[in-house]
């Protein structure tokens, strides 16, 4: 699916979330500017968002953000890796391990970044492709192409992530 800069896709709850965060996100993306691939809005923020990120360090990269509270001005825990290439199809997988409060970001089948100390919180909003919610406003619209987005309520290990990557659409 190709999304214009102001489009988003709300998907009814397709998974049974643990602590409001899907355990696994799995899209293929093609992107040109800093924006969110997938999230799930709360009242003020999305508890997680998987994104093409040019803001975090000023260098294009991929990131998996976890906002720590559903309040204005929350702190974030971020798994980030530089080196994203705009206009190139990329396979992303973001996971959350509730037993260790750890988020993992996989890029093209390989573990790229890890973040620990994530404080999960439950969101009642719909799973959303193409935007995030931050400080009460929908933002980070995704002006690119997304394919094969999937969300599960369990973690995959590194071998399973690689197997997903090897199934190139």
N, C-alpha and C positions, 0 to 999 in steps of 0.2 A: 504494500500500500504506500502511496506517496502522499505526504502530508504537506499542506501549505503552511506558511508561518503562523497563522492564527487558528489552525484546525487542531482538534484533539479527538480522540476516540475513547469514550467511556465504555468499559466492558463490565457487565454485571459480575458479581463475585463468582469466578470460575474455579476457585480453589478453596480449601479450608485453611485459612491463615493461622499461624501460630504467633501469638502476640502481635497480630496485625501485620506481620511482614511475611510475604511468601518466602519459602526456604530457597527457591530457585527461580531466577528469571533467565530466559533464554531467547533473545532476538538476534536476527541478522540486521545490520543497519548500514545505510549509506548516508552521510551527513556532510554539511558544509559549514555550519556555525554552531556556537555553544548552545546546547539545548537538551531537553530531557527525552529519553526514549520511553521509559515506563515509570509509573509511580502509583500511589494510591492516596488521595487527599484526605486529610483530617479537617478539623475546624479551621486551623491556622496554617498548617504545614502538611506536607507529605512525609510519612515516617521514613521512607526510603525513596531514592530516585537514582536511576541508572542513566548516565548522560555522557555526551561528548562535551568536554570541558575545556574552554579556553580562558576561563576566569580564575580558576583555582591557583595556578602558578604563572599564568601568562603564556604558557606553552600548551599547544593543543595536546589533549590527552583524553583518556577514558576514566570515568570515576563512578564509584558507587557510594552515594551519600546516605547517611543515616542522621536525621534530625533527632535530637535527644528528648525533646518535649514538643507538645502541640500548643506552644505559646509563642507570642511575638518575640522575635530575636533569639531563637534557640541556638545552642551550640550544635555543631555538626561533627560527626566522626566520618572520615573520608578515606576510602581506599582509592588511590590515584596512581595512574601510570602515564607518563608522557609518551609521545611518539605517535599519536593518532594522526592519520592522514585523511584529510577531508576528501570526499568524493570516492573513497575506496570502501567496498563492502567489507564489513568486519563482523565477526561472530563474537558476541558478548554473552557471558554468563555471570550473574551475580548471585551469590549464595549467602545465607545467614544461618549460623549454627547457634541455636538458642541455649545449648548446654554450656557453651564457652563464650557467648556474646561476641562472636567473631563474624565479620563479613569478609567475603572473598570475591575478588574480581578476576575473572578469566577472560583473556583476549585470544581469539583464534586457537582455542583448545588448550592454552597454557595458563597456569596461575601467574597473574601479573602483579597483584597487590592484595594486601591483607590489612584489615583494621580490627583492633580489639577494643573491648570496653564499651561496646554498643549498648545503649539502654533502649530496649524495644518498647513500643507503645502501640496499642490497638487503634486502628483507623476504621471508621465505619463507611468511608467513601468507596466508590467503585474503583476497581483496577483500571488505570488510565494509560493509554498509549498516546504519546505526543505532547505531554506537558507535565508540570509539577505544580504544587501549591506551596507558596512560601510567604510568611507574614500575612496570611489572609487573602492573597491574590494569586490567581492562576498565572503562571509564568513559564519561561523556558520552552516556548512552543517549538516543536520539532519540525523544521522545514526540510525534511529529507525523506528517505525511503526506509520502510521497516518491513521485514518479512519474517514469518514463522515465529511470532512472539508466543512464548509458552510460560506458564507459571505453575509451580508445584508446591505442595506443602511438605516436602522433604528435601534433604540435601543429596546431591550426587557427589561421589568422590572424583578425584582427578581423572581416573581412567574413564569414568562415565561421561565426564565433560569432554574429554578427547574424542570419545565415540560419537557424541553429538556433533562435534566439529567435523568429524570425518564424513558425516551424512550431509555434505554440502548440497543445498537446495538447487 
